Every structure is written in C-alpha cells, then in structure tokens.
Amino acid sequence: MKMNKTADILRKHTMKIVLVLIVIFFSMTTKGQMFAPSSFQALIAQNSYVFILATGMLMCMLTGGNIDLSVGSFACFVGAIGGMLMVKAQMPVPAAMLLMIGAGVIYGIVEGFLIAYLNIPPWIATLAGYLAFRGWGTALIGDSSIAPMPESFTKMFNGSVPDFFGGKGINITCLLAGVIVCALFVLLQLKSRKDKIKKGYEAESMAGVIVRCVVVCAVILLFAYKLAQANGIPNNLIWVAVIVLVYSFITEKTTIGRYFYTIGGNVEAGRLSGIDTKKIFFLAYLNMAVLTVFSAWMTMARLSAATAMAGNNYEIDAISACVVGGVSAYGGSGTVFGMVIGAALIGVINLGMSLMSIDANWQMVVKGMVLLAAVVFEILNNRDKTKE
C-alpha cells in the first residue's frame, strides 16, 4: 500500500522532478550560467509567448485533443499589420493595438465558425491558416523587417517595473513583490484546505500543504532575488501572470470552464446533457486567436521589430508545453498549473541549449524527443491507472 502511494506521488509529480533535473543538468553544463540573473530575465523575455499561447492551446486541447497549427503564422501576420500601422502609418499605439485585436477577433470568428459550425476538422482549418498567414505576413513585411517599434509600445511589454524604494544594486520592489506573492500563495493554500474540510471533501494532509508551500515559495523567492539583481520585475512577466491567473480561475471556478472538460471527455454526452458544444468549440478558437495577438505583441516588443521570421515554430512550443505539462492529447484533462510547468520546462530547454550554443536543428530534435516522451508517459500512466 505504501509503495503504491509512493508510486502515485512520483507519477503525479514526474514533470516537476524532470524540470528540476534539467535545470541542474544545464547549470552544470553551462558552468553556472543558468543561475545568472540575466538568464532568469532571458527565460521570461524569450519564452513569454510560450506561456500565453500554451494557455490558449490548453483550452483547444481540452475539447478533445484539438490543436491550432496557425498560431505562429498568425502571430507573424498580425505583427506585420502592427508594424505597418505603428511604424509606417505612424498610428498611435493604442489605436494600432485595438486594430490588431480586431484582426484577431475576426480571424477567431472565422476559424471558430469553420470548425464548430461547418465541422471542418481543426487540423485542416488551422493548417490552411498556417500556410496562408505565413505567406501573407511575409509578403507584407518584405525582405527587411519593419522597425523600430515605438518606445511606448516596447516598454509596455519589454520594460521593467521601476524600483519605488530606490535600491542600489538590487531592486527592493521586486523582492517585496516576491514576499507578498509567497504570503498570498500560503494563505490561499490554507484556505483551500480549510474549505474542503468544512464541506466534507477529501483534503490533503497538512504536511503535504506545508511541503508544497515551502517548495513553491522557495522558487518564487529565488526568481524574485535573481530578477532583483537584474532589472527588476519584467512587464511581460506581469502580463503572463495575469493571463495565467485569469484562465486558472476560468477553468477551475466557472461553469463554462467545466464545459471544456466535459465535452473533452465525451462530446456526445456533453451535448445530451444540454451543453452547447458548438459554442464551446467556437469560443476555444476565438480565444486562441486573441491570445495569439498578445504573443505577437510580446515578440514585437522584444525584437522592437516586425519580422518575417516571427512566430516560427510557436505552435510546436505551445503544443509541447501543454502535452509535457500533463494536458491530455485526447482531451478532457489538464490544468493551467500543469501547463505552466510544461511551458517552464520548454523555456528552460530553449535557454539551456542556447547557452550551450547548440545548433537550432538539434534543438528541434531534442524538443521532439521530449514531446514524444511526454505522450508515451501519458499512455503508460493511463494504462497503469486502468490496471489499478
């Protein structure tokens, strides 16, 4: 019985353990560069798009393992629109951003309609977008990039929160924010356990809650300390945190969030129970298109340009982050927190291999193997559960 419980715990936390081992591996192979303050900042700056796109991809995959292959190409296309409006037409940044969101909504409506109401398979509909938007975006940008982006725009997504306490050599505001986040996390964990006990639900042991709080708070404080040594809290981290928290609330606390899980488990059963399944499919792809615009903003701000290469393999990273993070390739299961772990793992792999100067082609090989291993693990894990 004890061995079964231990095996269950290890199975539940496999990807977290893998993440720690990969961080240790890259720390050793890069001679400590992985733990440099600049590396922590780069991890966020270079991979913020992964967290945002993976959040949208999660909602698509929950509906039955469906994916969106067009996100990278659409990010390139909408980036080209933004570059033309902000740089060439000198349009005010807020107006240009609204038009980019409008383009995302229009594409999301068209894509959602094709998939939900015309019953076109998602991979076919999004493959068409993958091809069309890559060509369209490249044609709009041309041979050279559109640059530079307005300073107000780049600061919005690629700047940092100023230190309100005027710390010298270390950002006090960043450290204080880390402590506050830790305190809130601990309070929420304790409240959640108390509520479960009050309602008569099965609750985790206090020892388990304490261990989780210690581990998570240690990670948060490490990030806060390293970022405080760099430029403080990156603005793109705030954007990512807000989006992740909003979608975590939607999937865990709202009725419509539960609908995504229900139809992912069995579409026909969901329809017979009164769920408008077509509406859920439609919302999943509309949501994905809008979040793709956010990822385009992140990329444009980081590069201070709109380039034809923007968005390359974004769809691969987003899908990988979800699958590695425990989102079922068949739909119906997965969490935002698990997706965050998966996105962090993909980000660490990206950063670690870049620090080691590994060729981009070999980086793709490694990420492909990681994705395959995650799917195999899910299949074996489900098989073990069935035997039990």
Disulfide bonds with the S-S distance in Angstrom:
none
